[in-house]
Amino acid sequence: MKAHRQTIKRTERNRALRSKLRTALKSIRASIASGDTASASAALSQTVSVIDKMSGKGIIHDNAAARYKSRIAKRLAAASAKA
């Protein structure tokens, strides 16, 4: 019964953290898509920090974290070059 209680707590915590990660990714992608590269580059370090924290906690795999960071940086560079 205790293990079940612990699982429920961990699941809820992981769900909240994963939601925070997805929100950060969605917001930076939206700012890049809208062409606002200034705010996107400012949000990049915060988003990378969130990604690294989730990777460190085991919410996402290390390779997934690297993939997210790489794709965001690539999109931002392409948007900056275009603008």
Backbone atoms as SQL, in Angstrom:
CREATE TABLE atoms (id INTEGER PRIMARY KEY, chain TEXT, resi INTEGER, resn TEXT, atom TEXT, x REAL, y REAL, z REAL);
INSERT INTO atoms VALUES
  (1, 'A', 1, 'MET', 'N', 0.834, -1.195, 0.000),
  (2, 'A', 1, 'MET', 'CA', 0.000, 0.000, 0.000),
  (3, 'A', 1, 'MET', 'C', 0.876, 1.255, 0.000),
  (4, 'A', 2, 'LYS', 'N', 1.985, 1.184, 0.744),
  (5, 'A', 2, 'LYS', 'CA', 2.881, 2.337, 0.763),
  (6, 'A', 2, 'LYS', 'C', 3.494, 2.574, -0.619),
  (7, 'A', 3, 'ALA', 'N', 3.882, 1.485, -1.279),
  (8, 'A', 3, 'ALA', 'CA', 4.474, 1.608, -2.613),
  (9, 'A', 3, 'ALA', 'C', 3.481, 2.232, -3.581),
  (10, 'A', 4, 'HIS', 'N', 2.213, 1.896, -3.425),
  (11, 'A', 4, 'HIS', 'CA', 1.183, 2.470, -4.286),
  (12, 'A', 4, 'HIS', 'C', 1.055, 3.973, -4.046),
  (13, 'A', 5, 'ARG', 'N', 1.087, 4.379, -2.785),
  (14, 'A', 5, 'ARG', 'CA', 1.034, 5.812, -2.453),
  (15, 'A', 5, 'ARG', 'C', 2.231, 6.545, -3.044),
  (16, 'A', 6, 'GLN', 'N', 3.404, 5.928, -2.957),
  (17, 'A', 6, 'GLN', 'CA', 4.616, 6.549, -3.492),
  (18, 'A', 6, 'GLN', 'C', 4.522, 6.691, -5.017),
  (19, 'A', 7, 'THR', 'N', 3.996, 5.661, -5.676),
  (20, 'A', 7, 'THR', 'CA', 3.848, 5.696, -7.125),
  (21, 'A', 7, 'THR', 'C', 2.916, 6.824, -7.549),
  (22, 'A', 8, 'ILE', 'N', 1.842, 6.997, -6.819),
  (23, 'A', 8, 'ILE', 'CA', 0.894, 8.062, -7.135),
  (24, 'A', 8, 'ILE', 'C', 1.564, 9.427, -7.008),
  (25, 'A', 9, 'LYS', 'N', 2.332, 9.614, -5.952),
  (26, 'A', 9, 'LYS', 'CA', 3.026, 10.894, -5.748),
  (27, 'A', 9, 'LYS', 'C', 4.038, 11.146, -6.859),
  (28, 'A', 10, 'ARG', 'N', 4.827, 10.131, -7.181),
  (29, 'A', 10, 'ARG', 'CA', 5.852, 10.279, -8.225),
  (30, 'A', 10, 'ARG', 'C', 5.216, 10.568, -9.581),
  (31, 'A', 11, 'THR', 'N', 4.117, 9.849, -9.879),
  (32, 'A', 11, 'THR', 'CA', 3.432, 10.039, -11.151),
  (33, 'A', 11, 'THR', 'C', 2.927, 11.465, -11.269),
  (34, 'A', 12, 'GLU', 'N', 2.343, 11.984, -10.206),
  (35, 'A', 12, 'GLU', 'CA', 1.814, 13.345, -10.218),
  (36, 'A', 12, 'GLU', 'C', 2.936, 14.371, -10.388),
  (37, 'A', 13, 'ARG', 'N', 4.037, 14.152, -9.686),
  (38, 'A', 13, 'ARG', 'CA', 5.178, 15.065, -9.797),
  (39, 'A', 13, 'ARG', 'C', 5.756, 15.029, -11.211),
  (40, 'A', 14, 'ASN', 'N', 5.936, 13.827, -11.763),
  (41, 'A', 14, 'ASN', 'CA', 6.482, 13.690, -13.107),
  (42, 'A', 14, 'ASN', 'C', 5.566, 14.319, -14.151),
  (43, 'A', 15, 'ARG', 'N', 4.255, 14.166, -13.946),
  (44, 'A', 15, 'ARG', 'CA', 3.294, 14.740, -14.891),
  (45, 'A', 15, 'ARG', 'C', 3.399, 16.268, -14.888),
  (46, 'A', 16, 'ALA', 'N', 3.528, 16.858, -13.709),
  (47, 'A', 16, 'ALA', 'CA', 3.646, 18.315, -13.613),
  (48, 'A', 16, 'ALA', 'C', 4.936, 18.799, -14.261),
  (49, 'A', 17, 'LEU', 'N', 6.023, 18.085, -14.033),
  (50, 'A', 17, 'LEU', 'CA', 7.305, 18.477, -14.616),
  (51, 'A', 17, 'LEU', 'C', 7.299, 18.331, -16.134),
  (52, 'A', 18, 'ARG', 'N', 6.700, 17.254, -16.624),
  (53, 'A', 18, 'ARG', 'CA', 6.622, 17.039, -18.065),
  (54, 'A', 18, 'ARG', 'C', 5.772, 18.131, -18.720),
  (55, 'A', 19, 'SER', 'N', 4.716, 18.546, -18.019),
  (56, 'A', 19, 'SER', 'CA', 3.865, 19.616, -18.518),
  (57, 'A', 19, 'SER', 'C', 4.641, 20.927, -18.591),
  (58, 'A', 20, 'LYS', 'N', 5.450, 21.188, -17.577),
  (59, 'A', 20, 'LYS', 'CA', 6.280, 22.396, -17.568),
  (60, 'A', 20, 'LYS', 'C', 7.248, 22.389, -18.753),
  (61, 'A', 21, 'LEU', 'N', 7.827, 21.244, -19.027),
  (62, 'A', 21, 'LEU', 'CA', 8.745, 21.104, -20.159),
  (63, 'A', 21, 'LEU', 'C', 8.028, 21.368, -21.471),
  (64, 'A', 22, 'ARG', 'N', 6.870, 20.749, -21.658),
  (65, 'A', 22, 'ARG', 'CA', 6.132, 20.915, -22.905),
  (66, 'A', 22, 'ARG', 'C', 5.695, 22.356, -23.109),
  (67, 'A', 23, 'THR', 'N', 5.303, 23.030, -22.016),
  (68, 'A', 23, 'THR', 'CA', 4.903, 24.427, -22.107),
  (69, 'A', 23, 'THR', 'C', 6.077, 25.293, -22.536),
  (70, 'A', 24, 'ALA', 'N', 7.254, 25.045, -21.967),
  (71, 'A', 24, 'ALA', 'CA', 8.443, 25.817, -22.332),
  (72, 'A', 24, 'ALA', 'C', 8.792, 25.601, -23.795),
  (73, 'A', 25, 'LEU', 'N', 8.735, 24.356, -24.253),
  (74, 'A', 25, 'LEU', 'CA', 9.041, 24.052, -25.652),
  (75, 'A', 25, 'LEU', 'C', 8.032, 24.710, -26.592),
  (76, 'A', 26, 'LYS', 'N', 6.756, 24.645, -26.211),
  (77, 'A', 26, 'LYS', 'CA', 5.713, 25.211, -27.049),
  (78, 'A', 26, 'LYS', 'C', 5.873, 26.729, -27.158),
  (79, 'A', 27, 'SER', 'N', 6.217, 27.387, -26.042),
  (80, 'A', 27, 'SER', 'CA', 6.316, 28.843, -26.071),
  (81, 'A', 27, 'SER', 'C', 7.502, 29.306, -26.925),
  (82, 'A', 28, 'ILE', 'N', 8.633, 28.619, -26.819),
  (83, 'A', 28, 'ILE', 'CA', 9.781, 29.051, -27.634),
  (84, 'A', 28, 'ILE', 'C', 9.550, 28.736, -29.105),
  (85, 'A', 29, 'ARG', 'N', 8.891, 27.629, -29.405),
  (86, 'A', 29, 'ARG', 'CA', 8.578, 27.321, -30.800),
  (87, 'A', 29, 'ARG', 'C', 7.621, 28.362, -31.377),
  (88, 'A', 30, 'ALA', 'N', 6.654, 28.798, -30.576),
  (89, 'A', 30, 'ALA', 'CA', 5.695, 29.807, -31.036),
  (90, 'A', 30, 'ALA', 'C', 6.379, 31.135, -31.297),
  (91, 'A', 31, 'SER', 'N', 7.313, 31.521, -30.429),
  (92, 'A', 31, 'SER', 'CA', 7.994, 32.793, -30.638),
  (93, 'A', 31, 'SER', 'C', 8.916, 32.741, -31.851),
  (94, 'A', 32, 'ILE', 'N', 9.506, 31.584, -32.116),
  (95, 'A', 32, 'ILE', 'CA', 10.336, 31.435, -33.317),
  (96, 'A', 32, 'ILE', 'C', 9.436, 31.492, -34.562),
  (97, 'A', 33, 'ALA', 'N', 8.303, 30.814, -34.498),
  (98, 'A', 33, 'ALA', 'CA', 7.395, 30.779, -35.646),
  (99, 'A', 33, 'ALA', 'C', 6.810, 32.154, -35.954),
  (100, 'A', 34, 'SER', 'N', 6.593, 32.961, -34.922),
  (101, 'A', 34, 'SER', 'CA', 6.031, 34.293, -35.136),
  (102, 'A', 34, 'SER', 'C', 7.075, 35.275, -35.663),
  (103, 'A', 35, 'GLY', 'N', 8.334, 34.860, -35.645),
  (104, 'A', 35, 'GLY', 'CA', 9.397, 35.714, -36.166),
  (105, 'A', 35, 'GLY', 'C', 10.018, 36.618, -35.127),
  (106, 'A', 36, 'ASP', 'N', 9.642, 36.439, -33.871),
  (107, 'A', 36, 'ASP', 'CA', 10.186, 37.275, -32.794),
  (108, 'A', 36, 'ASP', 'C', 11.471, 36.635, -32.271),
  (109, 'A', 37, 'THR', 'N', 12.549, 36.786, -33.008),
  (110, 'A', 37, 'THR', 'CA', 13.800, 36.115, -32.661),
  (111, 'A', 37, 'THR', 'C', 14.452, 36.698, -31.417),
  (112, 'A', 38, 'ALA', 'N', 14.159, 37.966, -31.106),
  (113, 'A', 38, 'ALA', 'CA', 14.759, 38.587, -29.923),
  (114, 'A', 38, 'ALA', 'C', 14.257, 37.915, -28.649),
  (115, 'A', 39, 'SER', 'N', 12.935, 37.748, -28.549),
  (116, 'A', 39, 'SER', 'CA', 12.404, 37.090, -27.351),
  (117, 'A', 39, 'SER', 'C', 12.726, 35.601, -27.348),
  (118, 'A', 40, 'ALA', 'N', 12.808, 34.996, -28.528),
  (119, 'A', 40, 'ALA', 'CA', 13.134, 33.576, -28.618),
  (120, 'A', 40, 'ALA', 'C', 14.554, 33.311, -28.142),
  (121, 'A', 41, 'SER', 'N', 15.487, 34.190, -28.531),
  (122, 'A', 41, 'SER', 'CA', 16.871, 33.989, -28.091),
  (123, 'A', 41, 'SER', 'C', 17.005, 34.246, -26.599),
  (124, 'A', 42, 'ALA', 'N', 16.173, 35.133, -26.050),
  (125, 'A', 42, 'ALA', 'CA', 16.181, 35.356, -24.605),
  (126, 'A', 42, 'ALA', 'C', 15.606, 34.149, -23.866),
  (127, 'A', 43, 'ALA', 'N', 14.597, 33.529, -24.460),
  (128, 'A', 43, 'ALA', 'CA', 13.961, 32.372, -23.833),
  (129, 'A', 43, 'ALA', 'C', 14.749, 31.090, -24.022),
  (130, 'A', 44, 'LEU', 'N', 15.734, 31.118, -24.925),
  (131, 'A', 44, 'LEU', 'CA', 16.499, 29.907, -25.221),
  (132, 'A', 44, 'LEU', 'C', 17.215, 29.369, -23.994),
  (133, 'A', 45, 'SER', 'N', 17.891, 30.235, -23.250),
  (134, 'A', 45, 'SER', 'CA', 18.643, 29.756, -22.089),
  (135, 'A', 45, 'SER', 'C', 17.716, 29.197, -21.020),
  (136, 'A', 46, 'GLN', 'N', 16.556, 29.817, -20.837),
  (137, 'A', 46, 'GLN', 'CA', 15.591, 29.303, -19.857),
  (138, 'A', 46, 'GLN', 'C', 15.053, 27.948, -20.284),
  (139, 'A', 47, 'THR', 'N', 14.766, 27.810, -21.563),
  (140, 'A', 47, 'THR', 'CA', 14.236, 26.546, -22.063),
  (141, 'A', 47, 'THR', 'C', 15.280, 25.440, -21.977),
  (142, 'A', 48, 'VAL', 'N', 16.518, 25.759, -22.305),
  (143, 'A', 48, 'VAL', 'CA', 17.595, 24.772, -22.207),
  (144, 'A', 48, 'VAL', 'C', 17.776, 24.346, -20.752),
  (145, 'A', 49, 'SER', 'N', 17.635, 25.298, -19.836),
  (146, 'A', 49, 'SER', 'CA', 17.748, 24.980, -18.416),
  (147, 'A', 49, 'SER', 'C', 16.649, 24.008, -17.985),
  (148, 'A', 50, 'VAL', 'N', 15.417, 24.256, -18.440),
  (149, 'A', 50, 'VAL', 'CA', 14.298, 23.363, -18.106),
  (150, 'A', 50, 'VAL', 'C', 14.548, 21.975, -18.684),
  (151, 'A', 51, 'ILE', 'N', 15.033, 21.923, -19.926),
  (152, 'A', 51, 'ILE', 'CA', 15.307, 20.632, -20.568),
  (153, 'A', 51, 'ILE', 'C', 16.370, 19.865, -19.780),
  (154, 'A', 52, 'ASP', 'N', 17.438, 20.556, -19.382),
  (155, 'A', 52, 'ASP', 'CA', 18.505, 19.904, -18.630),
  (156, 'A', 52, 'ASP', 'C', 18.020, 19.393, -17.284),
  (157, 'A', 53, 'LYS', 'N', 17.165, 20.165, -16.626),
  (158, 'A', 53, 'LYS', 'CA', 16.624, 19.733, -15.332),
  (159, 'A', 53, 'LYS', 'C', 15.779, 18.474, -15.488),
  (160, 'A', 54, 'MET', 'N', 14.949, 18.429, -16.535),
  (161, 'A', 54, 'MET', 'CA', 14.102, 17.258, -16.756),
  (162, 'A', 54, 'MET', 'C', 14.949, 16.034, -17.092),
  (163, 'A', 55, 'SER', 'N', 16.030, 16.254, -17.833),
  (164, 'A', 55, 'SER', 'CA', 16.935, 15.167, -18.157),
  (165, 'A', 55, 'SER', 'C', 17.627, 14.655, -16.891),
  (166, 'A', 56, 'GLY', 'N', 18.039, 15.575, -16.047),
  (167, 'A', 56, 'GLY', 'CA', 18.714, 15.196, -14.810),
  (168, 'A', 56, 'GLY', 'C', 17.819, 14.428, -13.854),
  (169, 'A', 57, 'LYS', 'N', 16.527, 14.752, -13.868),
  (170, 'A', 57, 'LYS', 'CA', 15.572, 14.080, -12.991),
  (171, 'A', 57, 'LYS', 'C', 15.076, 12.754, -13.571),
  (172, 'A', 58, 'GLY', 'N', 15.428, 12.506, -14.842),
  (173, 'A', 58, 'GLY', 'CA', 15.002, 11.255, -15.459),
  (174, 'A', 58, 'GLY', 'C', 13.617, 11.321, -16.064),
  (175, 'A', 59, 'ILE', 'N', 13.064, 12.535, -16.202),
  (176, 'A', 59, 'ILE', 'CA', 11.743, 12.675, -16.803),
  (177, 'A', 59, 'ILE', 'C', 11.832, 12.369, -18.295),
  (178, 'A', 60, 'ILE', 'N', 12.922, 12.840, -18.929),
  (179, 'A', 60, 'ILE', 'CA', 13.164, 12.506, -20.323),
  (180, 'A', 60, 'ILE', 'C', 14.568, 11.922, -20.434),
  (181, 'A', 61, 'HIS', 'N', 14.805, 11.198, -21.489),
  (182, 'A', 61, 'HIS', 'CA', 16.099, 10.568, -21.714),
  (183, 'A', 61, 'HIS', 'C', 17.124, 11.630, -22.103),
  (184, 'A', 62, 'ASP', 'N', 18.388, 11.359, -21.820),
  (185, 'A', 62, 'ASP', 'CA', 19.455, 12.311, -22.132),
  (186, 'A', 62, 'ASP', 'C', 19.524, 12.620, -23.627),
  (187, 'A', 63, 'ASN', 'N', 19.355, 11.600, -24.452),
  (188, 'A', 63, 'ASN', 'CA', 19.401, 11.825, -25.898),
  (189, 'A', 63, 'ASN', 'C', 18.208, 12.649, -26.369),
  (190, 'A', 64, 'ALA', 'N', 17.046, 12.468, -25.739),
  (191, 'A', 64, 'ALA', 'CA', 15.874, 13.271, -26.089),
  (192, 'A', 64, 'ALA', 'C', 16.129, 14.724, -25.733),
  (193, 'A', 65, 'ALA', 'N', 16.771, 14.968, -24.604),
  (194, 'A', 65, 'ALA', 'CA', 17.094, 16.336, -24.192),
  (195, 'A', 65, 'ALA', 'C', 18.038, 16.974, -25.203),
  (196, 'A', 66, 'ALA', 'N', 19.041, 16.240, -25.625),
  (197, 'A', 66, 'ALA', 'CA', 19.985, 16.760, -26.607),
  (198, 'A', 66, 'ALA', 'C', 19.280, 17.047, -27.929),
  (199, 'A', 67, 'ARG', 'N', 18.355, 16.189, -28.296),
  (200, 'A', 67, 'ARG', 'CA', 17.606, 16.372, -29.539),
  (201, 'A', 67, 'ARG', 'C', 16.739, 17.637, -29.478),
  (202, 'A', 68, 'TYR', 'N', 16.043, 17.842, -28.362),
  (203, 'A', 68, 'TYR', 'CA', 15.224, 19.050, -28.188),
  (204, 'A', 68, 'TYR', 'C', 16.078, 20.308, -28.295),
  (205, 'A', 69, 'LYS', 'N', 17.208, 20.305, -27.593),
  (206, 'A', 69, 'LYS', 'CA', 18.074, 21.489, -27.590),
  (207, 'A', 69, 'LYS', 'C', 18.625, 21.759, -28.981),
  (208, 'A', 70, 'SER', 'N', 19.030, 20.717, -29.669),
  (209, 'A', 70, 'SER', 'CA', 19.588, 20.866, -31.002),
  (210, 'A', 70, 'SER', 'C', 18.561, 21.423, -31.973),
  (211, 'A', 71, 'ARG', 'N', 17.360, 20.890, -31.934),
  (212, 'A', 71, 'ARG', 'CA', 16.330, 21.328, -32.868),
  (213, 'A', 71, 'ARG', 'C', 15.911, 22.767, -32.617),
  (214, 'A', 72, 'ILE', 'N', 15.809, 23.140, -31.333),
  (215, 'A', 72, 'ILE', 'CA', 15.438, 24.516, -31.005),
  (216, 'A', 72, 'ILE', 'C', 16.526, 25.477, -31.476),
  (217, 'A', 73, 'ALA', 'N', 17.776, 25.142, -31.211),
  (218, 'A', 73, 'ALA', 'CA', 18.883, 26.012, -31.613),
  (219, 'A', 73, 'ALA', 'C', 18.935, 26.134, -33.134),
  (220, 'A', 74, 'LYS', 'N', 18.681, 25.023, -33.837),
  (221, 'A', 74, 'LYS', 'CA', 18.701, 25.029, -35.291),
  (222, 'A', 74, 'LYS', 'C', 17.576, 25.908, -35.857),
  (223, 'A', 75, 'ARG', 'N', 16.384, 25.797, -35.270),
  (224, 'A', 75, 'ARG', 'CA', 15.252, 26.615, -35.726),
  (225, 'A', 75, 'ARG', 'C', 15.521, 28.097, -35.467),
  (226, 'A', 76, 'LEU', 'N', 16.091, 28.396, -34.301),
  (227, 'A', 76, 'LEU', 'CA', 16.378, 29.788, -33.955),
  (228, 'A', 76, 'LEU', 'C', 17.434, 30.369, -34.890),
  (229, 'A', 77, 'ALA', 'N', 18.457, 29.588, -35.199),
  (230, 'A', 77, 'ALA', 'CA', 19.505, 30.055, -36.110),
  (231, 'A', 77, 'ALA', 'C', 18.940, 30.302, -37.502),
  (232, 'A', 78, 'ALA', 'N', 18.071, 29.411, -37.959),
  (233, 'A', 78, 'ALA', 'CA', 17.471, 29.585, -39.282),
  (234, 'A', 78, 'ALA', 'C', 16.568, 30.809, -39.319),
  (235, 'A', 79, 'ALA', 'N', 15.813, 31.031, -38.242),
  (236, 'A', 79, 'ALA', 'CA', 14.927, 32.194, -38.180),
  (237, 'A', 79, 'ALA', 'C', 15.722, 33.487, -38.086),
  (238, 'A', 80, 'SER', 'N', 16.835, 33.456, -37.364),
  (239, 'A', 80, 'SER', 'CA', 17.677, 34.641, -37.240),
  (240, 'A', 80, 'SER', 'C', 18.351, 34.972, -38.567),
  (241, 'A', 81, 'ALA', 'N', 18.761, 33.955, -39.295),
  (242, 'A', 81, 'ALA', 'CA', 19.414, 34.177, -40.586),
  (243, 'A', 81, 'ALA', 'C', 18.415, 34.724, -41.613),
  (244, 'A', 82, 'LYS', 'N', 17.185, 34.245, -41.510),
  (245, 'A', 82, 'LYS', 'CA', 16.149, 34.687, -42.444),
  (246, 'A', 82, 'LYS', 'C', 15.755, 36.139, -42.184),
  (247, 'A', 83, 'ALA', 'N', 15.743, 36.518, -40.897),
  (248, 'A', 83, 'ALA', 'CA', 15.292, 37.883, -40.531),
  (249, 'A', 83, 'ALA', 'C', 16.326, 38.949, -40.776);
